[in-house]
């Protein structure tokens, strides 16, 4: 509506100017110079008035945009004018100003809401541009580093030189763990970063979290589980030894006196021999258990070299096929891309994959369509992975947190050291091992 009124105003003024110009030309050629002069003055006035009208409209719009640019929403245009087109223009500008002001206020409220969430968060959040300037840092990260205000990553050198070196080389999608020691004690910081783009500027968003408490709780929980398993295994071995020892001792002692040898019966002698044999076997089991524990604690540092995933998995398949008793179990290898290579200790990782493969074969049991699949590739984060999948029954959910505990086992045979040893080997490789189990089971080695 406003644009139509302004359009009509401009068209009418231009038409009057054109008409006036025709009258001037007509009077000039008819030698009516007085009329020509008067009409020329009127033409000058009309031209000036047209320019003034256009400038007035443009000036209002320019003022409006300048005010919006400077976030000044106090500008108001009068809405009661003699000229309807300008009155409607002023009304529309005032309405638009109110709408933009409302959006601006909502945006500010939303920004304050998010900033308050970041301030109250128990993890540090800050953003860094390509020049190392810290554009935002919430109070938590400043408390974690015991330094404020944070404006540039160079300030981290005053906190810890190693921390500054880490941030100077930090790349998007990296995850690091850094131990920070200061007058407040030691803190173990988990750092995760991602790349974001705001107003065509690339920023690095870094999340810092003190995981020392969580690790302490996890460590305590792990010790409780380990002690529970150790106690169970040791008690199972010691209880029959104690019981049999007491029974044999009763043969040799009556009250405070020792029974003479000539009073022993053949039955008592045979029971004594059998009891000693049981004690010997239980002792061997206990020694075997202790040897397993020593084996778990004495995993050597990996002797890494670049190994083709194809070569590694083919070797594991040959070893598994030589040990499997059920020919119905099929072993499949999938590698994508085909030329993927791993920087690993071949012997140790072969041991891990062989253990997972054996576990898979045992879970398949008499499954006539048993399948074990070894998969090598990369995950969404670009890290190299090797997966072991089988179509046997999944691991019960309540046991998923227990299977990596040393000596925990649901089998009738075995020490329960395999998965915990595999986890230890992966930790020494700087990687991890995880499991997902629903209808089937999938173990993932991440390097």
N, C-alpha and C positions, 0 to 999 in steps of 0.2 A: 504493500500500500504506500509506504513512504517513498520508495524508489519511483513509483508511478507518478506521485504528485510532483516530485522533483523533476522527473522527466517531462511532465506537462509544462511545468514552469519554464524549463530551459527551452523547450520547443516554441512556446508562445513568445518568449523574449527574443529568440533568434528570428522568428517570423516578423515581429515588429521592427527589428533592426533591418531586415531585408526590405520590408515595405517602406520604411523610412528612407533607405538608400535609393529605392526606385523613385520616390517623390523628389528627392534631392536631384537626381539625374534628370527627371522630367522638367523640374522648374529651372534647372541650369540651362538646358537646351532651349527652353522657351523664354530665356532672358528674364526670369522672375527671380532676380538675385536676392531680394529681401527674404522671400519665402525660402529660397535655397539656403540662406544663412541661418534662418531660424531652425529649419529642419536639420541643418548640420549640427547646430548646438544640441538639438534634441537627440540626434544620433550619438554624439559624444556622451551625453548623459545616460542614454540607454546602454551604451557599451560599458561605461564605468559601473553602472548598476549591475550589469550581468557579471562582470569580473568580480565585483564586490560580493554578489550572491554566491558565486562559485567558490570564492576564497573563504567566505563565511562557513559554507558547508564543509569544505576541505579542512579548514582550521578546526572545526569542532571534532571532525573525525580524527585528525592528527592529535589534538589534545586528548581525545579519548584513548587512543592507542598508547600515547606516552604515559598516561596515567596507569593503564593496565600494565605496561612494561615496568613501571616503578612500583607496582602493587599499591597504588593510591586509589582507593575506592570511594574517596570523599567527593570526587568531582560530580557535580549535578548541573544539568542544563535546564533552563527555564522552559516550562511546558505551556505557558500562556503567552502566546505571541499573536500578532495580527496576521502573520503569514502561516497558513495551515500546514504547508509542506514542511517548513522548519519546525513547527510545533510537533508534528508527528515524528520527524527525525529526532528531535530532542527526547521525546517520549521513548522511542525505540532504543536510543543510546543509553538512556537511564535504565531501561529494563534489562538490556544486555549487561550493563555494568553490575546490576544487582545479581544477575545469574552467575557471572564470572566471580563476583565476590563470594557468593554462596559456595561455588565449587572450590574456590581458594580456601575458604574456611574449613570445608569438609576435608580437603587435602591436608591442611595443617593439623586438624584434629587426628586424622588417620596417621600422619607422620609422627605426632606426639605419642600416639598409642603404641606404634611399633618401637619407637625409641625407648619408651618406658618398659616395654617387654624386654628389649635388649639390655637395658640398664639392670633389670631385676634378674636376668638370666644367670645361672650359676656356671656358665662357660663364657670364656672370652671371645669376643667377636671384633675384628677390625679389618679395614679395607686398605689396600696399598696400591698406588698407581705405579706406572712403569718407571717413574723417576725415584721411587722409594719413599714418596710422601705418604704418611698415614692419614687418610682423609677422615676416618672415624675409628674410634676405639672406645668400647664401653668400659665402665668402671671395673668390671671383673677382670679384664685382661691387664689393666693397669695395676690392680691389686696382686694378680698372679706374678707379675714381673717386678712388683714393688718399685715402680717408676711411673711418674706422671708429671706433666702431660706428655703423651706420646705424639710426636709430630713427624718423625722420620725414622726409618729403620736404623740409621747410624746411631741413634740414641741407645739401641740395644747393645752396642759395644760397651756401654757403661754398665750394663747389667751383666753380660757375659759375652766374651769375644766369640766363643764357639756358637752362641745363639745368633749373633750377628752374621757370622759366616753362613750359618744354616739358612737364614732368611735371605741373604744376598743371592743364594743359589736355588731358592725354593721355586719350584715349577708348579703350574696348575695340575690339580688332581693327585698331588703327592700327599702321602701320609708319613709323618715322622713322629718319633718319640724322643723327647729330650729331657735329660735330668738336670734340673736347675737347683743350684745350692746358693742360698744367701743367709742373711742373719735370721730369717724366719724358719730356717731349716731346709730340708730337701723337698723338692717337688718334682714329680714326674709328669711332664706335659705331653699330651697327645695333640699333635698339630695336623689339621686337615685343611686343605685349601682347594679352591675352585676358581675358575675364571668367569667373570661377569662383565657385561658391557652396559654402560650407562652414558647416554648422550654421546655416543660414538667414542667413548673413552674406555679402554680396557683396564679393568681393575682385578686385583687378586683378593678374594674374600678368604680370610684365614679364621679358622675356629680353633681355639686353644682350650684344653680341658685338663684339669689336674686329676689324673687317674690313680694317684697314689693310694687314696682311701679305697677305691674300688679294687685295686690290686691286692691291698692288704686283706680285704674281705674275701676275695677270691682265693688268695694264698691260704688263709685260715681254713676256708671251706675245703680246699684241696688236701690240706694236712689232716683234717678231720676224716675225710673219705679214705685217705691213705692209711691212717692209723686204724680205722675201722676194719679195712681189708686185711692189714697186717695182723691185727689182733685175731681176726677170724681164722686166718691161715695158721698162725702159730698155735693158737689154742686147739685147733683140730689135730695138730701134730703132737703137741705136748700132753694133752689129756690122756690118750691111751698109754703113753709112756709112763705117766705118773700112776695111772691105775694098775698097770701090769707090774710096775716096780713095787708097789705096795703089796700086791698079791704074792710076788716072789719073796719079798722080805718077810712075810708072815710064815713062809715055809722054814726060814732060817732062824726065826726068833719067836720065843714064847715068853711073854712077859719081859723081864729084864735079862733073861739068859738066852744064850745061843744054843740051838738044837745040835746035838752031836751028829756027825756025818752018818754013823751006822743006823740012825733012826729014820733016815730019809727013805720014802717008798719010791718004787719005780714010777708011779703016777706023778709024784711031786717033781721028780727029776725031769721027766718028759715035759711037764708043764713049764718048768723053769727054762728048759732049752727053747721051747716054743715062744715063751715070753721074751727071751733075749733076742730071738730072731725078729720078733715084731718090733722090739725096741731098735734093733739095727736098721730095719727097713724104714721106720719112722725117722730115725736119725738121718738116713740118706735123703729122704724127702725134704727134711728140714735143711740139709746142706744144699740140696738142689734149689730150694726156694731162696736161700741166701745168695747162691751163685747168680740166680736171675736178678736179684736186687743189685748185686755188684755190676752185672752186665749193663743194667739200666743206667747206673751212675757213671759208668766209664766209657760212654760212647766217644770215640775219637773225633777230633775236628775233621770236617770233610776235606778230602783231597780233590778239589774241584777241577773239572776239565769240560770242554765243550763236547757234548754227546748228541748225536742225532736222535730225535724222539723215535724215529722209525726203527733204528738199531736197538734202542733200549727196550721198546715194547715187544719187538720181535723176540728178543732174548727172554723176556719174562714169559711170553707165550710158550716158547719151547720148554722152559723149566716147568711151567704149570702142566703142560700136556704130558710130560714125563712122569708126573706125580698123580695125575687124576685117575681115579678108579672107575668112574662112570663115563663111558664114551658118549653118553647122551648130552653132556655139557659142551656147548659150542663156545669158542673163544673168538671174539671179533676185535679187530683193531681199526680205529678211525683216527686219521691224522689230517688236520686242516689248519694251516697250509702244510703241504707235504714236506717242505724243507725246514720245518721248525727244529731248532736246536736248543738244548738245555745246558746251562753251566752248573754241573752237579758232580757229586761223588757217585760214580756209576754203581759201585758196589753197594753203597748204603741205600740209594734210591731203588735199586733192584730188590734189595731186601724188603723195603717198604711195600713195593708193588706186589711182590711175591706173597707177602703176608696178607695183604688185602685180597689177592686172588684166591688164596687158600681159604680165607674166611668166607668168601663168596661161594666157593664150591661146597663148603660144609653147610651153608645156609640153603643151598639148592637141594641138598639131600637126594631124593629119588625123582626129582622133577624130570619128566621125560622131554621137556622142551627147555631145559636149562640153558641160560645164556649169560655169559660174562663179556662185558664190553669195556675195552680200554680206549679212552678218548684223549687225544692231545691237541691243544690249540691255545687260544688266548681268550680272556674274559673281556667284559665291557670296559674295564680299566686298562686294557692293553697288556695285562700281566699274563705270563705263560702258565698254563695249567695242565695237569694230567688227571683224568677222572677214571674211577673204576665203578662200573654200574653192573648190577645183576638183577634178574627178574625173580629172585627168591622173595620170601616173605620179609617185610620190612622189620626194622628194629623197633621194639615197643618204645613209645614216646618217653615213658618214665625211665628208660635205660640210656637215653641219648646223652645225658650229662654224666653217666657213670663209665661209659665204655673206654674213655681215655685215662681213667684212674689206674695207676699201676697195680697189677695183680688182681684186678676185678675181671671176673669171667663168668659166663653162664654155661660154659661147656663142662662136661664131666672130666675131660682131660685138658692139659695145658696149664700154663702158669699165669695167663692173663697179662703178660708183659708185652705182647706184640703191638697193640695199638698205642700204648703209652711210649714204647720205644720208637715207633714210627713218628709220633708227635715230637719226640725229642730230636730225632734226626732232621725233621723239617724245620724245627726251631733253629738248629745249628746251621741250616742252609739259608736262614733268613726268610723262610717262608712259613706256611701254615698248612694244617690239614683240617678239613671240616667234613661233616656228614649231614645228609638230608635223607630222611627215611619215612616214606608213607606206604604206598603199595609195594614199591621197590626200594632198593638202597643205592645211594650214590655218594661215594667218597671223592673229595676234591683236594688235590695237592696244588697249592698256589705258590709259585716261585717268585 
